[in-house]
């Protein structure tokens, strides 16, 4: 079953007198449970594609079917509802609320989903436990390491049981050892049947995905199964303790 289908989607931006075709004609499909990386240099269109796949933007033309629903021409309110239900986001900069505890940050999407406070607390604590951070539930972001902050962000992304985990440069602000630990966490998430889509410009990080889609100049340059998947566990043990 395809969880994502795009048919000839294009995205055009008009900036004054300049027209920018960020995406020209993108047709892809992603099956439920796949682990995919979008790769490409700056200006390739990978971030624009991520924004459309994540329902943060809509295509200028073409069709996008997400989990059987055509979201191509939805308004902002409808898109926000789809985002909250279907997609968990992990960003390079973590995007945690600085004055809120880990538990409160993770519980945030559940407020919009209408859960009671007791249910929010229970689900958020379980999500933190799933990423190994239940003992940091009452710590604020400035009391956590970069890797711990990203784990909180992952817990928040997964707390609503979304159809897709969408990660935008998830290791961009992390050191090498911590990057491997986060990629190990993504391996675990994928192994539980979750669909993971990662946007990265780093070759070594993309190699953790099972499929790599490369973009260049708003078009798909290649779409291949990764036959040389890197596993994070082997690398963590080889890194010196900090």
N, C-alpha and C positions, 0 to 999 in steps of 0.2 A: 504494500500500500504506500502510495506517495503522500508524504506529509506536506511537501512543497512542490508546486509546479508553476513555472513561469513560462509564458508563451510570447516570445518576441517583445519583451518589455524594453522600453527606452525611457530615458529621463533627460529632459532638456531644461537647462536653466537659462533665463534671459537676464543678463546683467548689463543694464544700460543698452548700449548699441551692440554688445557682444552676445553671441549665442554659444553656449557650451553644451555639447552633447556628451554628458557624463557616462551614459549607457546608450548603446546604439541598437542592439537587438540581442537580448539575452534569453535563451531558452534552456532551462535546466529542470531537473527533477531530483528530489531527495526523498529517499524512502525512510519510513519510520525506523528509528534505531541506527541510522547511519552516523558516522563521525567524519565531518567534512571540513576542510580548510579552504577559505577563499584567500588567494595570494595575489600579489601584484605590486608593482612600484607605485609611488605616490602619483596620483592622477590617473590610475588605471581604471577606476570605477568600483573598486572593491568596497569602499566605505558607502558609496551610493547604493550598491546592491544590498549591503547589510542593512541600510536604513529602510529599504523597501521590504526586504524579507522580514525585518523586525517590526513592520507596520509603523515606522516612524515617519515614513514618506510614502507617496503613491507614485506609480509610473505615469509619465506623460502619455504613453500609449502602450498597448499590449495588455496582457492579462496575468494576474497573480492569484493562484488558488492556494489557500492555506488550510490544511486539514479539511478539505472538501468544500470550503467556503470561498467565494470570489470576493476578495478584499480590494480589488483594483481601484474602485471608484468610491470607496467609503468616505464618509465625512470624518472629521477629527474625533467626535464623541464615540462613534462606532468603532473607529480604529483603536481608541484608548481602551475600550472594553475588550476588544480582541487581544490587544497586547497584554492586558492584565491576566487574561485567562490562558492564553496560548504560549506566551514567550517569557522566559526568564533571561534577564540581561546581566552580563558581567562586563564591567568596563575597566580600561587600563588604569583609570584614576580612582577606582573603587566606588566613588560617589556615595559614601556613607555620610549620614547626618552627624556632625561632630559632637553635638550635645546629647545625643541619644546613645544608650548602651547597645552592645551587640544584639541583645535580645530584642530591644525596641526597633533597631534597624531591620532585623530579619522579619519582624512581625508587620512591618509597614504595609506590604502588599495585601495582607489579610484584612486590614482595615477597609481598603477599597472593595474587597471581595465580600464584606459584610459579616465576617466572623465575630462572635462574641469575644470579650477580652480573655475569658478563661480558655477558649479554644485557640485564640491567637497565641497565648503564652505557651500552651502545650505543643502546638505545631511548630512554633519558632524554636523552642528548646530542643525538639526532636531534630529539626534541621541543623541546629548547631552541633548536636551530638553526632550527626551523620558526617560532619566535616571535622570532627575531633576537637571541637571548641566549647563544649558545654561548661568547662571550667573557666571560660572567659565571658560568660553570658552577661555579666554586669559591668564589664570593662567598657570604657568609651574608646573610640578609634585611636585617640592620641596615646592610649595606654597599651596599644597593640603594635606588633611588628608589621612590616609590609605584607608578609605572607599571611599573617593572621587576619589582617584587614581584608585581604583578597578572599580568604576562606569564609569570612562573614558575608562578603558580597556574593559568593557562590551559594551559601546557605539561603540568603535572601532570594536569589534567583530561582531556587528550587522549592521554596516553601509552599508555593501554590500548585505544585505538581504540573508544571507547564508541559506543553507538547514538545517544545524546543528550548534548549539552552543555547543562547547566542552570546558568544564571547568576543569582545572587540579588543584585540591586542592585550590579552589577559595577563601576560608576563612582562609587558613593556616597562613597568616601573619596579621590577624585581631583580635581585641579583641572580646569578646563575643557579646556585644551589636551591634557592626558594622557587625559582622558575620550574625546576625539575619536580619539586614537591607539588606545586600546583598542577603540573601536567599529569603527575601520578593520580591526583585527586580526580582530574577529568577522565583518566582511564577508568577509574572506579565507577564514576557516574555513568559513563558509556556502557560499562559492563553490566549495569543494572537495567539496560534496555532503553536508556534515554537517547534522544536525538541531540547531537552536539554539532553546532556550526561555529567555527572559529575564524576570525579575520586576523591575519598576521602578515607582516612583511619579513618575518624571520624564518629562514629556511629550516633551521634545526627544530623550531617549534612546530612548523607545518608538518614535519615528518612524523609527528605523533598521530596525526589524523589518518584515517583509512582511505580517504579519497581527497585529492587535491585539485581544486579548480583554479586555474591561473587566468587572470584578466590582464589585458593590455589595451589601452586606448578605447575603453568602453565596450570591448568585445571579449569573448572567451578565447583565450589563446590555446589552452589545453584543459582537458578534463580526464584525469587518470586515476586508476586505483593505485594506491600506494603499496607496493610489494616489499618495501623495506621499512616497516613501521618501527619507529623508535619506542622503546619502553622506558618510562622514567625510572622505575625501580632500580635498574642496573646502574643508572647514573648517580642516583642519590648516594648510594653506598660508597661511591668512589670520590665523593666530594669531601674535602676537609671540613671539620666542624668549625663554626665561626664563634 
